[in-house]
């Protein structure tokens, strides 16, 4: 499925998590009005042509979702990189499914198929049949442009095209709400909390749990990737999105008032200034990544081999070896 955990804190991923545009869109789309969010670090979707990529699911326990107890207000987002997507390389979903999810779940209950004991709900073919498609809608491709953002409600049935026909790279910012009652618990109480996330971003470490609260079953690095470099935040909001600054900080409040305010020109200027700083920081940090990776991995370094036109070295079994040079 192309879940790349080595890239969890790659510079381009850290930059995506600080995006003021993604933050503003997510905050505006939340039904509960919460604007205090934090980016939950997760894997990067990285596929090559021929990879099996198909799945169908809802990123929540449907039974608890319908009761308002699990992921009810999470707005899922995805940033597409590398290429414009097409129908064979994109997200597929059922439009307007939030209007039908309860009726669909009740139809499964009548057949004894409403088993939702996990943190997410996988959808097999017999759980969404031709009759369901006729009544509630069929899966449709939702291709995104390179650099584009897809935003989805938590109660939308979605998945992916069956097999990649070209390279595909996508980042999931996972901007989760911070509950106002205690200021630490996130949308899913079963997931790691704000304090945990802050430490992960500080140390560039992988989480033990997914945003849904499920144990990290796709593998995680036992320690941060050896050549990982922390990308400085380019805004006060960027700090808060990483759990490194309080949302009550005066600088954060001032930026948020501009970004979510009525003056579009001021908001755009803030975004532009922030992105320019972010790009400059990325350029500076990338040079550090290159030198650090060369020093740490020597002749097995990706940059060492790439610059000399050498083939990738054989795998060592060391999980801290960059994914790019594994066999």
N, C-alpha and C positions, 0 to 999 in steps of 0.2 A: 504493500500500500504506500510505500515511499515516505515513511515517517522518519525524518532526519532529526535526531536529537542532538547530534554534534553541533548543528547549526542553531540550537536554541538561543544562544547569545551571540550569534554572528552580528557584525556591525550593522548590516542592512536590516536585520530583524530588530535590533535595539532601536534603530531609527524609526521603523514602522510603528513600534509601540509608543513612541512619543508624538505621533502625528496629531496635530491640533485639529486637522480636518476630520480624521476618524473619530477623535474624541467628541467633536461638536455634533457630528451626525449621530453617534451612538447616544449621547445625552439627549438629543432632540427626539430620538425614536423610543426612548424608554417610557412606558406608560405610567410608571410611578413617579416620574419627575426627578429622580435622584440624579445629581450631576457629579457626585463624589465617586469616582471610579478608580480602579487600579487594574493594570495589565497583568493577567495571569500567565506566566511563562509556559509555553507549550511547544511541541515539536513544529518543524517546518515541513510542509508537504512538498516533496521533491520526487518527481517521476521522470523516467526516460521512456522513449517510445517502446511500446510492447509491454510495459508494466500493467498488471491487473489493478484497476483502480475502482471498480464498481462496488457500491454498497448502498443501502437504504436504511435510514434510521431517524430517530428523534433524539436530540442530545439531552434527554431528560428521562426520568422515570414518569411515564405518562400518568399513571394513577395518582402520584403525588403532585404532578404538574397541574392536573385538573382540580386538585384540592387546594392549589395555591401554596404548596409546601416544598416545591423543588424547582428552582430555576425559572420561576414564573416571569420575571422581568428581565432576564438576560437577553441582550441583543447580540447575536453572533455576527462577527465580521470577518471578512477574508480580503486580503490584498493580493491581487494577481501580479506576478512579475514575469519577466522574460519575454512572453509572447501574448498577443491577443488570443483569447480562447475561441474555440468553435464547439459545435455540438458534440464532437467526439472527445473533447478535452475540457470539461467544465462541470459545474454543479448542475444537477437536475433536481427539480422540486415540484411540488403540487401547489399551484397558485391558490391563495385564499383558503388553504387547508385549516387555518385557525378558526374558520367559521364552521368547520365540519368535524373537528377532532373529537369532540364529545360523542357525536352520533356514530362516528367510525368506531370509537372505543367500545361503545355499547353494543355495536354489532359483533365485535369480537367477543365480548362477554357472553353473548347469547350462544356462541359456539365454543366457549371455554378456552379462547385463545388470548385472553387479556392478561397474560403473564408479564408483569412488569416488576420483577423483583430486583432488577439491576439499576445502576445509576443512569444508564441510557437504555433506549428501547430499539433493538434491531428489528427491522421489518423484513420478513421473508415474503416470498411471492404469494403464499397462501394467506398472508395477513393483509395484503392489499391486492384484491382480485380485480378482474375485469368489471365485475358488478360495482365494486367500490369506485373504480375509475369512471364508470358511467354516472354514478351518483355524486361523487365528490370532486372529480377531475383527474386527469392523467398527469404523469410526470412530464415535465417539459424542460428542455435544456435552457440554461441561463448563462450563456457565454459572457465573460467579462473582458474588458480591454486591459492591456498591460498597464499597470499603475492604477487600475480602477479598484474600487471598493465595493464589495457585495455585503449587504446588511440583511439579516434574516431574523424573524421572530423565533422564539424558542419552540413554538407550537406548530411549526411548518415542517411537514414531512419532506425530507431532502436526502440527497445522496450524490453520486458522481457517475459519469460515463464509465462504461465497462472496462475499456482498455485504452491506455494512452497511445496516441499516434505520433506525438511529438513531445519534447521535453516540457515539463510543467513545474512551476515553482509558485508556491503560495504561502503567505504568512497569515497566521491567525492571531490578531492582537488580543482577543479575549478580554475586553474591558468590562470588568465585573463591578457591580454596585457594592458600595460599602454601606451596610445597614446603619440607619440613623440612631437606632435605639442604643447600640453599644459602641459604634464607631470602629469596629474591628472585624465583625462577622461579614462575610461576603454573601452574594445572592444565594449560593448554595452553602448552607451551614455545614454540610458534610465535607466541603473542600478545605484547603488550608486557608488561614485567615490573613488579615492585613499584615500583622507582624511577621508571619512566616514569609509572605510574598516580598516584603521589604528586604528581608535577609537574603532571599534568593537573588534578587536584583543586585544587591550590594556585592554578593560573593560570586555572582554568575553561576549559581548552582541549580541543578535540576530539581523540580518538585517531586514529592513522593506521591502526590495525588493529582488527578486531572481536574479541570475546572468543574466537572460534574460531581467530583468527590470519589470517583472510582480510583482504586490503586493504579499506579503507573505501570500498566501491564505491557507496554510496548518497549520497555527497557529504558534505563536512565544511566547517565554517567555517574560513576561512584565518586568522582571529583570533577571540578570544572575543567573544561578543555584547556590543555596546557598553554595554548597561544591565544586564549580569549582576552580581549581588552575591553575595559568598561568605557562605553561611549558617554561623554558628559551630556547632561540634559541641556537643551538649548532654550528652555523656558521654565518658568516656575511651575506651570501646569505639567510640563514634561516630568519634573521631579515628582509631583504628586501622583502621576500615572504609574510611577515605579515604586510608590510607597515610601519615597525618601523625603517627602515634605508634607506637612499637614495641609489639608484642604482649607483650613482656617487661617493659613498664613496670609498676611495682607497682600503680598505680591501675587499669590495664587488667586485671591479674590478679585484683585484688580484685573488680571488677565482674563479671568472667567467672565467678568462683567462685560468686557469688550467683545470677547469671542462669541458669547451667547446673547449679546445685546442687539439693539435695533439698528445700529450704525454698521451697515455692511462694509463700507469703505474702511473703517477702523479695524474691523475684524479681519478683512483681507490683508491689510497692511501688517497686522500682527502675525498672521500666518506666513506671509512672505518673508518678514524679518527673521522669524524663527527658523524657517526652512533654510535660509541662507547660512545662519549660524550652524545649523545641524549639518549641512553639507561640508562646511569648512572643518568642523570637528571630525566628521567621517574621514575626510582626506588625511588629516593629521594622524588619526588613530590607525588608519589602514597601513601606513608606513611602519608603525610600531608592530602591528600584527605580522606583517611580512618578516621583519627582522626577528621577532620572537619565535615565529614558526620555524624559521631556518635554524636558529640556535637550538631549539628544543628537539627537533627531529633530524637534524643533520642531513645525511644523504637520502633519508626517507621523507624529507620535507617536500611538500607539494610544490612550493615555489622553486626549490632547488631542481627538482626533476623537470618542472615545466619550462624553466629558463634554458635547460640543456637539451630539451627534446627527448628526455629519457622516458621509458615506460614506467608505469606505476609499479612500485615494489610489491612483492607478495605480502599478503596479510600476516600480521604477527600475533593476532589474538588479543592485542592490547586495545581495550575499548577507548583509550585516550588517543589513539592514532586517528588523524583526520579522516573523515569518511571519503574524501576525494582520493586518498591513496590506498584505501583498502581494496583488496581484490574482489 
